[in-house]
Amino acid sequence: MKIWILNHVALKPNESGITRHYDISKVLEQQGHDITIFASSFLAYMFKWRDPNRKNYQENVNGVLFEWLWTFPYKGNGVRRIINMISYFFMSIFRGLQKKEKPDAIVGSSVHLFACLAGYYLSKWKKATYIVEIRDLWPRTLIDFGSMSERHPAAIMFGAIEKFVYKRADRIIVTLPGAIDYISSLGIDKNKIYYIPNGINLEREQELSKKPSLTDEINEIKEKHGKVAMYVGAHGMANSLETIVESAAYIPSDQVAYVFVGDGPEKPKLKAMAKEFDHVYFFDSIPKHEVLSTLSMADVLVVSMLNTPLYKYGISLNKLNDYLLVGKPVLFAGNVLNNIINNANAGITVEPENAEAMANGIKELLELTTEDKERIKENSYKYLVENHDMKKLAKMFLDICQLNTNTVKKRGIGS
């Protein structure tokens, strides 16, 4: 089968971030399918060109073809970002029409809905099955995060686009379980909506044997403070990392150190907050192949969420799959529809944006027995195998693109 995936921010396997579509595509490519991903050559959030010398080009990455598209460069979160999205819409259509091949299915994938809209027009011109994939509920996310009001012109625009693409899609894939009810509340047939969460390649477990580049630094921290509570991932507003920093006030420095690994717009503010503590450490992003081995050096892994009604639709955090594959106890601070840590029996959950509750939770996990920790490791792996194995998720993705949805229904995925 020939499938095109339109994802503005798609990444290669060695890059830090969400590699969902490469991971799915690689599994399908190994089964003989032909997958092309249309993505921007301008790296969003890092605000730089992937290759300064090339803006429009093709790249074959282990059998998966990437069509890198020029998009309008920007920095920050203003009007230029909207122009960047619109430029992706036009460039993906232009590059798609230049290709003589006719795909069997075209998947337009958010975050932003211009990718979904471009997928619609290409599917019409190419006479392909039209799939919409929603990984973030725009404009609902922007409104609930306080980025804009219901009456903001951008919210009205995205609201119109979402209804347009939902109605015209042959099938809709969502990564948030509660999105099924949200989309159907807009008058969309619930029977054409299917839930496929983010997953992980379980073969990455072999990465745990590699020595991470931060080995010496973390060992020194352990010698000084005893144990380590670690966060690895983006440092953005949605990650609510200030709660983790604030919780350091409730745990003495001879009991645990806090280690943050990653980058993002909130990092300078977080480092300023942490100046009063001598047991909070920050490190830059690490290569993806080092994430698991770095996480394995921690005693407790931490995830912090904002206290927002948006999460009534659920979450689909890639970092949780990494955390579970490592098998360390997880402290999860969040109020979400699908509490993966509770479901997996992989740690404990505390109230979000409550620093004292977070500190108490970390202390509780630090006191677990060897038997408790071994049980958590077993629970975590079992949950991943049953729910987030990339090979299983790729099969569901393929079935939906082929409109072979009876298989998906039998697996219990969907409406």
GUVEX-113513 format. One line per 5 residues: number of its first residue (from 1); their letters; for each residue y, x, z of C-alpha. Coordinates in Angstrom, 1 decimal, m for minus. Example, Ala and Ser with C-alpha at 12.3 -4.5 7.8 and 13.67 -1.06 7.14 Angstrom:
2
1 = AS = m4.5 12.3 7.8; m1.1 13.7 7.1
This chain:
415
1 = MKIWI = 0.0 0.0 0.0; 3.5 1.2 m0.8; 6.1 0.5 2.1; 9.7 1.3 2.3; 11.3 1.4 5.8
6 = LNHVA = 15.1 1.3 6.1; 16.1 2.8 9.5; 19.6 4.4 9.7; 18.7 6.7 12.6; 15.1 7.6 11.8
11 = LKPNE = 14.0 11.1 12.9; 11.5 13.7 12.0; 8.6 14.4 14.4; 10.1 17.6 15.8; 13.5 16.0 16.7
16 = SGITR = 14.5 14.6 20.1; 14.7 10.8 20.1; 12.7 7.9 18.8; 10.3 8.8 16.1; 8.6 5.4 15.9
21 = HYDIS = 8.7 5.1 12.1; 7.5 8.6 11.3; 4.7 8.1 13.8; 3.6 4.8 12.3; 4.0 6.2 8.8
26 = KVLEQ = 2.0 9.3 9.5; m1.0 7.2 10.7; m0.7 5.0 7.5; m0.3 8.0 5.2; m3.5 9.5 6.6
31 = QGHDI = m5.2 6.2 5.6; m3.9 6.5 2.0; m0.8 4.4 2.1; 2.5 5.5 0.6; 5.5 5.4 3.0
36 = TIFAS = 9.2 6.1 2.3; 11.8 6.1 5.1; 15.5 5.7 4.2; 17.6 7.3 6.8; 21.1 8.9 7.3
41 = SFLAY = 21.6 12.6 6.7; 24.5 12.3 9.2; 23.0 12.4 12.7; 24.3 9.5 14.7; 25.2 10.3 18.4
46 = MFKWR = 25.2 14.0 17.6; 28.0 13.5 15.1; 26.9 16.2 12.7; 25.2 16.6 9.4; 21.5 17.2 9.4
51 = DPNRK = 22.0 19.8 6.7; 25.7 20.7 6.0; 24.8 21.9 2.5; 23.0 18.7 1.5; 24.0 15.0 1.9
56 = NYQEN = 21.7 13.1 m0.5; 18.2 14.5 m0.9; 14.5 13.9 m0.5; 12.2 15.6 2.0; 8.4 15.4 2.3
61 = VNGVL = 7.5 15.6 6.0; 3.8 16.0 6.4; 3.1 13.4 3.6; 5.9 11.0 4.7; 8.8 10.9 2.3
66 = FEWLW = 12.3 10.8 3.8; 15.2 9.7 1.6; 18.2 11.2 3.4; 21.4 9.3 2.6; 25.1 10.3 2.8
71 = TFPYK = 26.9 8.0 5.3; 30.5 8.0 6.4; 30.9 10.7 9.1; 32.3 9.6 12.4; 32.7 10.5 16.1
76 = GNGVR = 33.0 8.2 19.0; 32.4 4.4 19.0; 35.3 2.9 17.1; 36.0 1.5 13.6; 34.6 4.6 11.9
81 = RIINM = 31.2 3.9 13.3; 31.3 0.4 11.7; 32.2 2.1 8.4; 29.3 4.5 8.9; 27.0 1.5 9.2
86 = ISYFF = 28.4 m0.3 6.1; 28.1 3.0 4.1; 24.4 3.1 5.0; 24.1 m0.5 3.7; 25.5 0.5 0.3
91 = MSIFR = 23.8 3.9 0.0; 20.3 2.6 0.9; 20.6 m0.1 m1.8; 22.0 2.4 m4.3; 19.2 4.9 m3.7
96 = GLQKK = 16.6 2.2 m3.6; 17.6 0.8 m6.9; 17.5 4.4 m8.4; 13.8 4.6 m7.6; 11.6 3.2 m10.4
101 = EKPDA = 8.7 2.5 m8.0; 8.2 m1.1 m6.8; 7.1 m1.2 m3.1; 4.8 m3.9 m1.8; 6.9 m4.4 1.4
106 = IVGSS = 10.4 m3.4 2.5; 11.1 m3.2 6.2; 14.7 m3.4 7.3; 14.9 m2.1 10.8; 17.8 m2.4 13.3
111 = VHLFA = 19.5 m1.0 15.6; 22.3 m2.3 13.4; 21.8 m5.3 11.1; 23.2 m3.8 7.9; 19.8 m2.0 7.5
116 = CLAGY = 18.1 m5.4 7.7; 20.6 m6.9 5.3; 20.0 m4.1 2.8; 16.3 m4.6 3.1; 16.8 m8.2 2.0
121 = YLSKW = 18.6 m7.4 m1.2; 16.3 m4.6 m2.1; 13.3 m6.9 m1.5; 14.7 m9.4 m3.9; 15.4 m6.9 m6.6
126 = KKATY = 12.1 m5.2 m6.2; 10.1 m8.4 m5.6; 8.6 m7.1 m2.4; 7.6 m8.7 0.9; 10.6 m8.7 3.2
131 = IVEIR = 10.1 m7.7 6.8; 12.8 m7.6 9.5; 12.2 m5.3 12.5; 14.5 m5.8 15.5; 14.6 m3.0 18.0
136 = DLWPR = 17.8 m4.0 19.6; 19.3 m7.5 19.8; 22.7 m7.2 18.1; 25.2 m8.7 18.8; 23.6 m9.8 22.1
141 = TLIDF = 23.2 m6.2 23.4; 26.9 m5.4 22.7; 28.1 m8.6 24.4; 25.9 m8.2 27.5; 26.8 m4.6 27.9
146 = GSMSE = 30.5 m5.6 27.9; 31.3 m3.7 24.7; 32.7 m6.8 23.0; 33.3 m10.5 23.7; 31.5 m13.5 22.1
151 = RHPAA = 34.6 m14.0 19.9; 35.1 m10.4 18.8; 35.1 m10.2 15.0; 32.3 m7.7 15.0; 30.2 m10.0 17.3
156 = IMFGA = 30.8 m13.0 14.9; 29.9 m10.8 11.9; 26.7 m9.5 13.4; 25.8 m13.0 14.6; 26.1 m14.3 11.1
161 = IEKFV = 24.0 m11.4 9.7; 21.2 m11.9 12.2; 20.8 m15.6 11.4; 20.9 m14.8 7.7; 18.1 m12.1 7.8
166 = YKRAD = 16.0 m14.0 10.3; 15.8 m17.1 8.1; 15.0 m15.1 4.9; 12.4 m12.7 6.4; 8.8 m13.3 5.5
171 = RIIVT = 7.9 m11.8 8.9; 9.9 m10.5 11.9; 8.7 m7.6 14.1; 10.3 m7.2 17.5; 9.9 m4.3 20.0
176 = LPGAI = 11.0 m6.5 23.0; 8.6 m9.2 24.1; 11.4 m11.6 25.1; 13.0 m11.3 21.7; 10.5 m13.8 20.4
181 = DYISS = 12.0 m16.6 22.5; 15.6 m15.4 21.7; 15.1 m15.4 18.0; 13.2 m18.7 17.9; 16.1 m20.3 20.0
186 = LGIDK = 18.3 m19.7 16.9; 16.1 m22.1 14.9; 13.6 m19.5 13.5; 9.9 m20.3 13.2; 8.2 m18.7 16.1
191 = NKIYY = 5.0 m18.3 14.1; 6.5 m15.6 11.9; 7.6 m13.3 14.8; 5.4 m10.5 16.0; 5.6 m8.1 18.9
196 = IPNGI = 4.8 m4.5 18.3; 6.1 m2.2 21.2; 6.9 1.5 20.8; 3.9 3.6 21.1; 2.7 7.2 21.4
201 = NLERE = 0.2 9.5 19.6; m2.4 10.1 22.3; m3.3 13.4 20.6; 0.0 14.8 21.9; m1.9 15.2 25.2
206 = QELSK = m2.7 18.7 24.0; 1.0 19.6 24.4; 0.5 19.6 28.1; m1.2 22.9 27.9; 1.8 24.6 26.4
211 = KPSLT = 4.2 26.6 28.6; 7.7 24.9 28.6; 10.8 27.1 28.0; 12.2 25.9 31.4; 9.2 27.1 33.4
216 = DEINE = 10.9 30.0 35.2; 14.0 27.8 36.0; 11.9 24.9 37.4; 9.7 27.2 39.4; 12.7 28.8 41.0
221 = IKEKH = 14.0 25.3 41.9; 10.7 24.4 43.5; 10.7 27.6 45.5; 14.1 26.7 46.9; 13.7 22.9 47.4
226 = GKVAM = 10.0 22.3 47.6; 9.5 19.4 45.1; 11.1 18.1 42.0; 12.2 14.6 40.8; 12.8 14.7 37.1
231 = YVGAH = 14.5 12.7 34.4; 14.1 13.7 30.7; 16.0 11.7 28.1; 19.4 10.5 26.8; 22.4 10.7 29.1
236 = GMANS = 24.1 7.5 28.1; 25.7 4.5 29.8; 22.5 2.4 29.5; 20.5 5.0 31.4; 22.4 4.4 34.6
241 = LETIV = 21.9 8.1 35.6; 24.8 7.9 38.1; 22.5 6.0 40.4; 20.0 8.9 40.4; 22.8 11.4 41.2
246 = ESAAY = 24.1 9.2 44.0; 20.6 8.9 45.5; 20.7 12.7 46.2; 23.0 11.9 49.1; 20.1 10.2 50.9
251 = IPSDQ = 17.5 13.0 50.6; 17.9 16.5 52.1; 17.9 19.4 49.7; 14.8 21.0 51.5; 12.7 17.9 50.5
256 = VAYVF = 13.4 17.5 46.8; 15.5 18.7 43.9; 16.8 16.5 41.1; 16.3 17.9 37.5; 18.0 16.2 34.5
261 = VGDGP = 17.0 17.4 31.0; 18.8 16.0 28.0; 22.2 15.4 26.5; 24.5 12.4 25.9; 28.1 11.1 26.3
266 = EKPKL = 27.7 10.6 30.1; 26.6 14.1 30.9; 30.0 15.6 31.7; 30.8 12.8 34.2; 27.3 13.2 35.8
271 = KAMAK = 27.7 16.9 36.2; 31.1 16.3 37.9; 29.5 13.8 40.3; 26.8 16.2 41.2; 29.1 19.1 42.2
276 = EFDHV = 28.9 18.0 45.8; 25.1 18.5 45.9; 23.2 21.8 45.8; 20.0 20.2 44.8; 20.9 18.5 41.5
281 = YFFDS = 20.4 20.5 38.3; 21.1 19.8 34.6; 19.5 21.4 31.5; 20.1 20.8 27.8; 17.8 18.9 25.5
286 = IPKHE = 14.4 20.5 24.8; 12.3 20.4 21.6; 10.0 17.3 21.5; 6.9 19.4 21.7; 8.0 20.7 25.1
291 = VLSTL = 8.7 17.3 26.7; 5.3 16.5 28.1; 4.7 20.0 29.5; 8.2 20.0 31.1; 7.6 16.6 32.6
296 = SMADV = 4.2 17.8 34.0; 6.1 20.3 36.2; 7.7 17.4 38.2; 6.3 15.7 41.3; 8.0 12.4 40.6
301 = LVVSM = 9.5 11.1 37.3; 12.5 8.8 37.4; 13.8 6.0 35.2; 17.0 4.2 36.0; 18.3 1.0 34.3
306 = LNTPL = 21.5 m1.0 34.5; 21.4 m4.2 36.3; 22.1 m6.5 33.3; 20.8 m9.9 32.1; 20.1 m8.3 28.8
311 = YKYGI = 16.8 m7.0 30.1; 15.5 m10.5 30.5; 14.3 m9.9 26.9; 12.4 m6.8 27.9; 12.6 m3.1 27.3
316 = SLNKL = 10.8 m0.7 25.0; 11.6 2.8 26.3; 9.9 5.7 24.5; 10.3 7.9 27.5; 8.0 5.6 29.5
321 = NDYLL = 5.2 6.4 27.1; 5.8 10.1 27.6; 5.9 9.6 31.4; 2.6 7.7 31.4; 0.8 10.2 29.2
326 = VGKPV = 1.8 12.9 31.7; 0.4 10.8 34.5; 2.9 11.6 37.3; 4.1 9.0 39.7; 7.1 7.1 38.3
331 = LFAGN = 10.0 5.6 40.2; 11.4 2.8 38.1; 14.8 1.2 39.0; 15.1 m1.9 36.9; 14.9 m5.6 36.7
336 = VLNNI = 13.2 m6.3 33.3; 10.9 m8.8 31.7; 8.1 m6.4 31.0; 7.9 m3.9 33.9; 5.5 m1.4 32.3
341 = INNAN = 5.3 0.8 35.5; 4.2 m2.2 37.5; 1.8 m3.4 34.8; 0.3 0.0 34.6; 0.1 0.6 38.4
346 = AGITV = 1.8 3.9 37.7; 4.4 4.0 40.5; 6.9 1.8 42.3; 9.9 m0.3 41.3; 13.2 m0.6 43.2
351 = EPENA = 16.4 m2.5 42.7; 18.6 m1.1 39.9; 21.9 0.5 40.6; 21.0 0.9 44.3; 21.1 4.6 45.2
356 = EAMAN = 19.7 4.2 48.7; 16.7 2.2 47.4; 16.1 4.8 44.8; 16.1 7.6 47.4; 13.6 5.7 49.6
361 = GIKEL = 11.4 5.1 46.6; 11.4 8.8 45.7; 10.5 9.7 49.2; 7.6 7.2 49.2; 6.2 8.7 46.1
366 = LELTT = 6.5 12.3 47.4; 4.2 11.3 50.2; 1.4 10.1 48.1; m2.0 11.6 48.7; m4.0 13.5 46.1
371 = EDKER = m6.2 10.5 45.6; m3.2 8.2 45.1; m1.8 10.5 42.4; m5.1 10.8 40.7; m5.4 7.0 40.6
376 = IKENS = m2.0 6.8 39.0; m2.9 9.3 36.4; m6.0 7.3 35.4; m4.1 4.0 35.5; m1.4 5.4 33.2
381 = YKYLV = m3.7 6.7 30.6; m5.8 3.5 30.5; m2.6 1.4 30.0; m1.5 3.6 27.1; m4.8 3.3 25.4
386 = ENHDM = m4.8 m0.4 25.7; m1.2 m1.2 24.9; 0.7 1.8 23.2; m1.8 3.8 21.2; 0.1 4.5 17.9
391 = KKLAK = m3.1 4.1 15.8; m3.5 0.5 17.0; 0.2 m0.3 16.6; 0.2 1.2 13.0; m2.7 m1.2 12.2
396 = MFLDI = m0.7 m4.1 13.4; 2.4 m2.9 11.4; 0.3 m2.7 8.3; m1.3 m6.1 8.8; 2.2 m7.7 9.0
401 = CQLNT = 3.4 m5.9 5.9; 0.3 m7.2 4.1; 0.8 m10.6 5.6; m2.6 m10.3 7.1; m1.4 m11.9 10.3
406 = NTVKK = m4.7 m13.4 11.4; m5.7 m10.0 12.6; m2.6 m9.6 14.6; m3.0 m13.1 16.1; m6.5 m12.2 17.2
411 = RGIGS = m5.2 m9.2 19.0; m2.9 m11.4 21.1; 0.3 m10.0 19.5; 2.9 m12.4 18.3; 4.1 m15.8 19.2
